[in-house]
Amino acid sequence: MSDVFFSDFRALTERDNVQNKIGRMFKRAKLGEVVTEGDLVAVKTHFGESGNTAFIRPQFISKVVDLVTSQGGMPFLTDSNTLYVGSRSNAVDHMWTAAKHGFTYPAVNAPVIIADGLKGNEQVEVKVGLKRCKTVKIGAAAMRADSVICVTHMKGHIATGFGGALKNIGMGFGSRAGKLEMHSGMGPKVNLDRCRGCGHCVPRCPGKAISVVNGKASVDKDRCIGCGECCVTCLHQAMDTDDWSSDNLALQEKIVEYCYGIMKGRKDKFAFITFVMDVVPYCDCAPWNDVSIVPDIGILMSKDIVAIDQAAADLVNAQEASAGSALTKSKGAGEDKFKALTDIDWKRQLEYAEELGLGTRDYKLIKMR
């Protein structure tokens, strides 16, 4: 059983503001133990796609940076470039987006370093010899960091059910080639009744697989790379998943295998912080965000990547749904909110991560103020 520390967002005095809570939790959870003096510490987060506002606030990341510095570490903020066409597909655009979203001095006292370099091809290939992947391709800066503090925004996800710490590390640290490998085998189909032939999806497809034919979008399956960007960005919800029932399980397992490769031989150098707030239906990669499906819940910290994801999912599903959210069913306390959003068996990522020895789904929730 692993310890997962929890604090809600209630604040009656200055002592209870989020930054002070982060500091107390960091100390109680002993996350500083993963940092040795002089370590180059990767603070893994998501800077948010341009147009998205649900990403973790830079003021919260700044507190984590200060805590790492107090342990003698040298922190840098990092993420890898995206596979899809957007505001973070190369390091120049990515760093501009991070800056525009507040991840810059003096708001956050650490530099931004894009893990897989200028064009997403600076990578380290790690042998894993697992079911889905024999090797995994990881952003070089992520592999060369001495320790990692993974700061995650808990939310829904169109292809994995939810996005937690496993996805933040596995997909987030994969190079562009790694992301392509993870997404391979998936693909959309056009709902012709909904499609209006607007062409909004065409320039946003990195595989150049979409065209407008006879007034409707058409997907060339031979060119589709399965990134799912069209499903997220379609203005009319006309891109449906084309039998992703088995392929999303493969995707979840690949993400976990990437986590295995990233953490291989150095699991004790990783710590995890998850903000269960703004639990929107889709990933922060979308250039917009919907309202949260549940009220803001709190902050989690743990040294166990599996336990913290299980705890975050359990806390979300234990809530009553927010009024006016995307949820149309399973709105009650204890009902599966993520499956209701996507019809995806999101538990597979947790099961497989446990099978590979990355952590345990059995946890003790330790509540703090």
DRENDO-1510 file (C-alpha; in Angstrom, 1 decimal, always signed):
<recs>
REC; n; res; u; v; w
REC; 1; MET; +0.0; +0.0; +0.0 .
REC; 2; SER; +1.3; +3.5; -0.9 .
REC; 3; ASP; +0.7; +6.8; +0.8 .
REC; 4; VAL; -1.1; +9.5; -1.1 .
REC; 5; PHE; -1.4; +12.8; +0.6 .
REC; 6; PHE; -4.4; +15.0; +0.1 .
REC; 7; SER; -5.5; +18.6; +0.8 .
REC; 8; ASP; -8.6; +20.3; -0.3 .
REC; 9; PHE; -8.8; +23.9; -1.5 .
REC; 10; ARG; -10.5; +25.4; +1.6 .
REC; 11; ALA; -8.7; +28.5; +2.9 .
REC; 12; LEU; -9.8; +30.4; +5.9 .
REC; 13; THR; -6.6; +32.3; +6.5 .
REC; 14; GLU; -3.3; +33.1; +4.6 .
REC; 15; ARG; -1.8; +29.9; +6.1 .
REC; 16; ASP; -4.3; +27.9; +4.0 .
REC; 17; ASN; -3.6; +29.4; +0.6 .
REC; 18; VAL; -2.6; +26.9; -2.1 .
REC; 19; GLN; +1.1; +27.8; -2.1 .
REC; 20; ASN; +1.4; +27.2; +1.6 .
REC; 21; LYS; -0.5; +24.0; +1.3 .
REC; 22; ILE; +1.9; +22.8; -1.4 .
REC; 23; GLY; +4.8; +23.5; +0.9 .
REC; 24; ARG; +3.4; +21.6; +3.9 .
REC; 25; MET; +2.4; +18.7; +1.7 .
REC; 26; PHE; +5.7; +18.5; -0.1 .
REC; 27; LYS; +7.5; +18.3; +3.3 .
REC; 28; ARG; +5.0; +15.7; +4.8 .
REC; 29; ALA; +5.1; +13.5; +1.7 .
REC; 30; LYS; +8.9; +13.7; +1.7 .
REC; 31; LEU; +9.0; +14.5; -2.0 .
REC; 32; GLY; +12.3; +16.4; -1.4 .
REC; 33; GLU; +14.0; +13.0; -0.9 .
REC; 34; VAL; +14.0; +12.4; -4.7 .
REC; 35; VAL; +16.3; +15.5; -5.1 .
REC; 36; THR; +20.0; +15.3; -4.3 .
REC; 37; GLU; +21.9; +18.5; -4.0 .
REC; 38; GLY; +23.2; +19.6; -7.4 .
REC; 39; ASP; +20.5; +17.6; -9.3 .
REC; 40; LEU; +19.2; +18.9; -12.5 .
REC; 41; VAL; +15.5; +18.5; -11.8 .
REC; 42; ALA; +12.9; +18.3; -14.5 .
REC; 43; VAL; +9.6; +19.8; -13.4 .
REC; 44; LYS; +7.3; +18.1; -15.9 .
REC; 45; THR; +4.1; +20.0; -16.5 .
REC; 46; HIS; +1.8; +21.0; -19.4 .
REC; 47; PHE; +2.0; +24.7; -20.6 .
REC; 48; GLY; -1.4; +24.5; -22.2 .
REC; 49; GLU; -2.3; +24.8; -25.9 .
REC; 50; SER; -2.9; +28.4; -27.0 .
REC; 51; GLY; -6.5; +29.2; -26.3 .
REC; 52; ASN; -6.7; +26.7; -23.3 .
REC; 53; THR; -7.0; +28.1; -19.8 .
REC; 54; ALA; -7.4; +24.9; -17.7 .
REC; 55; PHE; -3.7; +24.2; -17.3 .
REC; 56; ILE; -2.1; +24.5; -13.9 .
REC; 57; ARG; -1.4; +28.0; -12.9 .
REC; 58; PRO; +2.2; +29.2; -13.0 .
REC; 59; GLN; +2.0; +30.5; -9.5 .
REC; 60; PHE; +1.5; +26.9; -8.3 .
REC; 61; ILE; +4.4; +25.6; -10.4 .
REC; 62; SER; +6.5; +28.4; -9.0 .
REC; 63; LYS; +6.0; +27.1; -5.5 .
REC; 64; VAL; +7.2; +23.7; -6.6 .
REC; 65; VAL; +10.2; +25.3; -8.2 .
REC; 66; ASP; +11.1; +27.1; -4.9 .
REC; 67; LEU; +10.8; +23.8; -3.0 .
REC; 68; VAL; +13.1; +22.0; -5.4 .
REC; 69; THR; +15.6; +24.9; -5.1 .
REC; 70; SER; +15.4; +24.7; -1.3 .
REC; 71; GLN; +16.6; +21.1; -1.6 .
REC; 72; GLY; +19.6; +22.1; -3.5 .
REC; 73; GLY; +18.2; +21.1; -6.9 .
REC; 74; MET; +18.5; +23.1; -10.1 .
REC; 75; PRO; +14.9; +23.0; -11.6 .
REC; 76; PHE; +13.8; +23.5; -15.1 .
REC; 77; LEU; +10.3; +23.4; -16.5 .
REC; 78; THR; +9.8; +21.0; -19.4 .
REC; 79; ASP; +7.5; +19.2; -21.8 .
REC; 80; SER; +7.9; +17.6; -25.2 .
REC; 81; ASN; +6.7; +18.9; -28.5 .
REC; 82; THR; +3.3; +17.8; -29.8 .
REC; 83; LEU; +2.7; +15.5; -32.7 .
REC; 84; TYR; -0.2; +17.5; -34.0 .
REC; 85; VAL; -0.1; +20.9; -35.7 .
REC; 86; GLY; -0.6; +23.6; -33.0 .
REC; 87; SER; +1.2; +26.2; -30.9 .
REC; 88; ARG; +3.6; +23.6; -29.3 .
REC; 89; SER; +4.8; +21.5; -32.2 .
REC; 90; ASN; +8.3; +23.0; -32.2 .
REC; 91; ALA; +10.5; +24.4; -29.4 .
REC; 92; VAL; +10.2; +28.1; -30.6 .
REC; 93; ASP; +6.3; +28.0; -30.7 .
REC; 94; HIS; +6.2; +25.9; -27.5 .
REC; 95; MET; +8.4; +28.3; -25.5 .
REC; 96; TRP; +6.4; +31.3; -26.8 .
REC; 97; THR; +3.2; +29.6; -25.7 .
REC; 98; ALA; +4.6; +28.8; -22.3 .
REC; 99; ALA; +5.7; +32.5; -21.9 .
REC; 100; LYS; +2.3; +33.8; -22.9 .
REC; 101; HIS; +0.7; +31.5; -20.4 .
REC; 102; GLY; +2.9; +33.0; -17.6 .
REC; 103; PHE; +5.7; +30.4; -17.4 .
REC; 104; THR; +8.5; +32.9; -17.3 .
REC; 105; TYR; +10.5; +35.0; -14.9 .
REC; 106; PRO; +9.7; +36.3; -12.4 .
REC; 107; ALA; +6.4; +34.3; -12.1 .
REC; 108; VAL; +8.3; +31.0; -12.2 .
REC; 109; ASN; +12.0; +31.1; -11.2 .
REC; 110; ALA; +13.1; +28.4; -13.6 .
REC; 111; PRO; +13.9; +28.2; -17.3 .
REC; 112; VAL; +11.8; +26.4; -19.8 .
REC; 113; ILE; +13.6; +23.6; -21.7 .
REC; 114; ILE; +11.7; +21.6; -24.3 .
REC; 115; ALA; +12.6; +18.0; -23.7 .
REC; 116; ASP; +12.9; +16.8; -27.3 .
REC; 117; GLY; +14.6; +19.9; -28.7 .
REC; 118; LEU; +13.9; +22.3; -31.5 .
REC; 119; LYS; +12.0; +20.0; -33.9 .
REC; 120; GLY; +11.1; +17.1; -31.6 .
REC; 121; ASN; +13.8; +14.8; -32.7 .
REC; 122; GLU; +16.3; +15.1; -29.8 .
REC; 123; GLN; +15.7; +11.8; -28.1 .
REC; 124; VAL; +17.1; +8.9; -26.2 .
REC; 125; GLU; +16.0; +5.4; -27.2 .
REC; 126; VAL; +15.6; +3.0; -24.2 .
REC; 127; LYS; +15.3; -0.7; -24.5 .
REC; 128; VAL; +12.3; -2.1; -22.6 .
REC; 129; GLY; +11.4; -5.4; -24.4 .
REC; 130; LEU; +7.8; -5.2; -23.4 .
REC; 131; LYS; +4.5; -6.4; -25.1 .
REC; 132; ARG; +3.9; -3.3; -27.2 .
REC; 133; CYS; +7.3; -1.7; -27.5 .
REC; 134; LYS; +10.8; -3.1; -27.7 .
REC; 135; THR; +12.3; +0.3; -27.3 .
REC; 136; VAL; +10.8; +3.7; -26.3 .
REC; 137; LYS; +11.9; +7.1; -27.6 .
REC; 138; ILE; +12.1; +9.7; -24.9 .
REC; 139; GLY; +12.9; +13.4; -25.1 .
REC; 140; ALA; +16.6; +13.8; -24.3 .
REC; 141; ALA; +16.3; +16.4; -21.6 .
REC; 142; ALA; +13.9; +14.1; -19.7 .
REC; 143; MET; +16.3; +11.2; -19.8 .
REC; 144; ARG; +19.3; +13.3; -18.8 .
REC; 145; ALA; +17.7; +15.0; -15.9 .
REC; 146; ASP; +18.9; +13.7; -12.5 .
REC; 147; SER; +15.4; +13.7; -11.0 .
REC; 148; VAL; +11.8; +14.5; -12.0 .
REC; 149; ILE; +8.9; +16.2; -10.2 .
REC; 150; CYS; +5.8; +15.4; -12.3 .
REC; 151; VAL; +3.1; +18.1; -11.8 .
REC; 152; THR; -0.1; +16.9; -13.4 .
REC; 153; HIS; -3.5; +18.5; -14.1 .
REC; 154; MET; -6.2; +15.8; -13.7 .
REC; 155; LYS; -8.7; +15.8; -16.6 .
REC; 156; GLY; -10.6; +13.7; -19.0 .
REC; 157; HIS; -9.1; +12.5; -22.3 .
REC; 158; ILE; -10.7; +11.5; -25.6 .
REC; 159; ALA; -8.4; +8.5; -26.2 .
REC; 160; THR; -7.4; +7.2; -22.7 .
REC; 161; GLY; -10.5; +8.1; -20.6 .
REC; 162; PHE; -8.5; +10.4; -18.3 .
REC; 163; GLY; -5.1; +12.1; -18.3 .
REC; 164; GLY; -3.2; +11.7; -15.1 .
REC; 165; ALA; +0.5; +11.3; -14.0 .
REC; 166; LEU; +1.0; +8.2; -16.2 .
REC; 167; LYS; -0.1; +10.1; -19.3 .
REC; 168; ASN; +1.8; +13.2; -18.2 .
REC; 169; ILE; +5.1; +11.2; -18.0 .
REC; 170; GLY; +4.5; +8.5; -20.7 .
REC; 171; MET; +3.0; +10.6; -23.6 .
REC; 172; GLY; +4.3; +13.9; -22.3 .
REC; 173; PHE; +8.0; +12.9; -22.3 .
REC; 174; GLY; +7.8; +10.9; -25.6 .
REC; 175; SER; +9.6; +12.5; -28.5 .
REC; 176; ARG; +7.5; +13.2; -31.6 .
REC; 177; ALA; +8.6; +9.8; -33.0 .
REC; 178; GLY; +7.6; +8.3; -29.7 .
REC; 179; LYS; +4.2; +9.9; -29.8 .
REC; 180; LEU; +3.7; +8.6; -33.3 .
REC; 181; GLU; +4.5; +5.1; -32.1 .
REC; 182; MET; +2.0; +5.4; -29.3 .
REC; 183; HIS; -0.8; +6.7; -31.4 .
REC; 184; SER; -0.3; +4.2; -34.3 .
REC; 185; GLY; -3.3; +2.0; -34.9 .
REC; 186; MET; -5.9; +4.5; -34.0 .
REC; 187; GLY; -8.0; +6.6; -36.3 .
REC; 188; PRO; -11.3; +8.6; -36.7 .
REC; 189; LYS; -14.2; +8.3; -39.1 .
REC; 190; VAL; -16.4; +11.2; -40.3 .
REC; 191; ASN; -20.0; +11.4; -39.0 .
REC; 192; LEU; -21.5; +12.6; -42.3 .
REC; 193; ASP; -24.7; +13.8; -40.7 .
REC; 194; ARG; -22.8; +16.3; -38.5 .
REC; 195; CYS; -20.0; +17.2; -40.9 .
REC; 196; ARG; -20.5; +20.6; -42.6 .
REC; 197; GLY; -17.5; +20.5; -44.8 .
REC; 198; CYS; -16.0; +23.6; -43.2 .
REC; 199; GLY; -12.4; +22.4; -43.6 .
REC; 200; HIS; -11.4; +23.5; -40.1 .
REC; 201; CYS; -9.8; +20.0; -39.6 .
REC; 202; VAL; -7.7; +20.0; -42.8 .
REC; 203; PRO; -4.8; +22.3; -41.8 .
REC; 204; ARG; -4.7; +20.8; -38.3 .
REC; 205; CYS; -4.0; +17.3; -39.4 .
REC; 206; PRO; -0.2; +16.6; -39.1 .
REC; 207; GLY; -0.5; +13.6; -41.4 .
REC; 208; LYS; -2.2; +15.6; -44.1 .
REC; 209; ALA; -4.8; +12.8; -44.2 .
REC; 210; ILE; -7.9; +14.9; -44.4 .
REC; 211; SER; -9.5; +16.6; -47.4 .
REC; 212; VAL; -13.0; +17.9; -48.2 .
REC; 213; VAL; -14.7; +15.8; -50.8 .
REC; 214; ASN; -18.2; +16.6; -52.1 .
REC; 215; GLY; -18.8; +18.9; -49.2 .
REC; 216; LYS; -17.7; +16.5; -46.5 .
REC; 217; ALA; -14.4; +15.8; -44.7 .
REC; 218; SER; -12.7; +12.6; -45.9 .
REC; 219; VAL; -9.9; +10.7; -44.0 .
REC; 220; ASP; -7.2; +8.8; -45.9 .
REC; 221; LYS; -6.6; +5.9; -43.5 .
REC; 222; ASP; -3.2; +5.2; -45.0 .
REC; 223; ARG; -2.0; +8.6; -44.1 .
REC; 224; CYS; -3.8; +9.0; -40.8 .
REC; 225; ILE; -1.3; +8.8; -37.8 .
REC; 226; GLY; -4.0; +8.4; -35.2 .
REC; 227; CYS; -3.2; +11.5; -33.1 .
REC; 228; GLY; -6.9; +12.3; -32.5 .
REC; 229; GLU; -6.4; +16.0; -33.1 .
REC; 230; CYS; -9.3; +16.2; -35.6 .
REC; 231; CYS; -11.7; +14.7; -33.0 .
REC; 232; VAL; -10.7; +17.4; -30.5 .
REC; 233; THR; -10.7; +20.4; -32.9 .
REC; 234; CYS; -13.8; +19.7; -35.0 .
REC; 235; LEU; -16.2; +22.6; -34.6 .
REC; 236; HIS; -19.2; +20.3; -35.1 .
REC; 237; GLN; -18.2; +17.1; -33.3 .
REC; 238; ALA; -18.3; +15.3; -36.6 .
REC; 239; MET; -15.2; +13.2; -36.0 .
REC; 240; ASP; -16.0; +9.9; -34.3 .
REC; 241; THR; -13.6; +7.3; -33.1 .
REC; 242; ASP; -13.5; +4.4; -35.5 .
REC; 243; ASP; -13.5; +1.2; -33.4 .
REC; 244; TRP; -11.0; +2.6; -30.8 .
REC; 245; SER; -12.3; +0.0; -28.3 .
REC; 246; SER; -9.2; -2.2; -28.7 .
REC; 247; ASP; -6.8; +0.4; -30.0 .
REC; 248; ASN; -7.3; +2.7; -26.9 .
REC; 249; LEU; -6.2; -0.2; -24.7 .
REC; 250; ALA; -3.1; -0.6; -26.8 .
REC; 251; LEU; -2.5; +3.1; -26.5 .
REC; 252; GLN; -2.8; +3.0; -22.7 .
REC; 253; GLU; -0.4; +0.1; -22.6 .
REC; 254; LYS; +2.1; +1.9; -24.8 .
REC; 255; ILE; +1.9; +5.0; -22.6 .
REC; 256; VAL; +2.7; +2.8; -19.5 .
REC; 257; GLU; +5.6; +1.1; -21.3 .
REC; 258; TYR; +7.0; +4.6; -22.0 .
REC; 259; CYS; +6.7; +5.4; -18.3 .
REC; 260; TYR; +8.5; +2.1; -17.6 .
REC; 261; GLY; +11.3; +3.2; -19.9 .
REC; 262; ILE; +11.6; +6.7; -18.5 .
REC; 263; MET; +11.7; +5.5; -14.9 .
REC; 264; LYS; +13.8; +2.4; -15.6 .
REC; 265; GLY; +16.5; +2.0; -12.9 .
REC; 266; ARG; +15.7; +5.3; -11.2 .
REC; 267; LYS; +12.1; +5.1; -9.9 .
REC; 268; ASP; +13.3; +6.6; -6.6 .
REC; 269; LYS; +14.2; +9.8; -8.4 .
REC; 270; PHE; +10.5; +10.6; -9.3 .
REC; 271; ALA; +7.8; +12.3; -7.3 .
REC; 272; PHE; +4.3; +13.2; -8.3 .
REC; 273; ILE; +1.9; +16.1; -7.6 .
REC; 274; THR; -1.6; +16.2; -9.1 .
REC; 275; PHE; -4.1; +19.1; -9.1 .
REC; 276; VAL; -7.6; +17.7; -9.2 .
REC; 277; MET; -9.2; +21.0; -10.3 .
REC; 278; ASP; -10.7; +22.2; -13.5 .
REC; 279; VAL; -11.4; +18.6; -14.4 .
REC; 280; VAL; -12.4; +19.3; -18.0 .
REC; 281; PRO; -13.5; +16.6; -20.4 .
REC; 282; TYR; -10.5; +16.9; -22.7 .
REC; 283; CYS; -6.7; +17.3; -22.5 .
REC; 284; ASP; -5.0; +20.7; -22.1 .
REC; 285; CYS; -3.8; +20.0; -25.7 .
REC; 286; ALA; -7.1; +21.3; -26.9 .
REC; 287; PRO; -7.1; +25.0; -27.9 .
REC; 288; TRP; -10.2; +25.5; -25.7 .
REC; 289; ASN; -11.6; +24.0; -22.6 .
REC; 290; ASP; -15.1; +23.2; -21.4 .
REC; 291; VAL; -16.4; +23.6; -17.8 .
REC; 292; SER; -15.3; +21.2; -15.2 .
REC; 293; ILE; -17.3; +18.0; -14.9 .
REC; 294; VAL; -17.0; +18.1; -11.1 .
REC; 295; PRO; -16.3; +20.8; -8.5 .
REC; 296; ASP; -12.6; +21.5; -7.7 .
REC; 297; ILE; -11.4; +18.8; -5.3 .
REC; 298; GLY; -7.8; +19.3; -4.1 .
REC; 299; ILE; -4.1; +18.5; -4.4 .
REC; 300; LEU; -2.5; +15.0; -4.2 .
REC; 301; MET; +1.2; +14.1; -3.6 .
REC; 302; SER; +2.9; +10.7; -3.7 .
REC; 303; LYS; +6.0; +8.9; -4.7 .
REC; 304; ASP; +3.8; +6.3; -6.4 .
REC; 305; ILE; +2.7; +7.1; -9.9 .
REC; 306; VAL; +0.0; +4.4; -9.9 .
REC; 307; ALA; -1.4; +5.2; -6.5 .
REC; 308; ILE; -1.8; +8.9; -7.2 .
REC; 309; ASP; -3.6; +8.3; -10.5 .
REC; 310; GLN; -6.0; +5.8; -8.8 .
REC; 311; ALA; -6.6; +8.2; -6.0 .
REC; 312; ALA; -7.3; +11.1; -8.4 .
REC; 313; ALA; -9.8; +9.0; -10.4 .
REC; 314; ASP; -11.5; +7.8; -7.3 .
REC; 315; LEU; -11.9; +11.3; -5.9 .
REC; 316; VAL; -13.4; +12.5; -9.2 .
REC; 317; ASN; -15.8; +9.6; -9.5 .
REC; 318; ALA; -16.9; +10.1; -5.8 .
REC; 319; GLN; -18.3; +13.5; -6.6 .
REC; 320; GLU; -21.7; +14.7; -7.9 .
REC; 321; ALA; -21.3; +16.1; -11.4 .
REC; 322; SER; -21.3; +19.8; -11.9 .
REC; 323; ALA; -24.5; +21.3; -13.3 .
REC; 324; GLY; -24.2; +22.2; -17.0 .
REC; 325; SER; -21.1; +20.1; -17.8 .
REC; 326; ALA; -20.6; +17.7; -20.7 .
REC; 327; LEU; -21.7; +14.8; -18.6 .
REC; 328; THR; -25.1; +13.5; -19.8 .
REC; 329; LYS; -25.1; +10.3; -17.6 .
REC; 330; SER; -23.4; +8.8; -14.6 .
REC; 331; LYS; -23.7; +12.1; -12.8 .
REC; 332; GLY; -24.2; +10.7; -9.3 .
REC; 333; ALA; -21.6; +10.3; -6.6 .
REC; 334; GLY; -19.7; +7.0; -7.1 .
REC; 335; GLU; -20.5; +6.7; -10.8 .
REC; 336; ASP; -17.8; +6.5; -13.4 .
REC; 337; LYS; -17.5; +10.0; -14.9 .
REC; 338; PHE; -14.6; +9.3; -17.2 .
REC; 339; LYS; -16.3; +6.2; -18.8 .
REC; 340; ALA; -19.4; +8.2; -19.2 .
REC; 341; LEU; -17.5; +10.9; -21.2 .
REC; 342; THR; -15.6; +8.5; -23.5 .
REC; 343; ASP; -16.9; +4.9; -23.1 .
REC; 344; ILE; -13.2; +4.0; -22.6 .
REC; 345; ASP; -12.0; +1.4; -20.0 .
REC; 346; TRP; -9.4; +3.8; -18.5 .
REC; 347; LYS; -8.5; +1.4; -15.7 .
REC; 348; ARG; -6.3; -0.6; -18.1 .
REC; 349; GLN; -3.5; +1.9; -17.7 .
REC; 350; LEU; -3.5; +1.5; -14.0 .
REC; 351; GLU; -3.7; -2.3; -14.1 .
REC; 352; TYR; -0.8; -2.6; -16.6 .
REC; 353; ALA; +1.4; -0.1; -14.7 .
REC; 354; GLU; +0.8; -2.2; -11.6 .
REC; 355; GLU; +1.7; -5.4; -13.5 .
REC; 356; LEU; +5.0; -3.8; -14.7 .
REC; 357; GLY; +5.9; -2.8; -11.1 .
REC; 358; LEU; +5.6; +0.9; -11.5 .
REC; 359; GLY; +3.4; +1.1; -8.3 .
REC; 360; THR; +0.3; -0.1; -6.7 .
REC; 361; ARG; -3.4; +0.7; -7.0 .
REC; 362; ASP; -3.8; +0.0; -3.3 .
REC; 363; TYR; -3.3; +3.3; -1.4 .
REC; 364; LYS; -3.9; +5.1; +1.9 .
REC; 365; LEU; -5.3; +8.6; +1.5 .
REC; 366; ILE; -3.7; +10.8; +4.2 .
REC; 367; LYS; -5.7; +14.0; +4.6 .
REC; 368; MET; -4.0; +17.3; +5.5 .
REC; 369; ARG; -4.9; +20.9; +5.9 .
</recs>
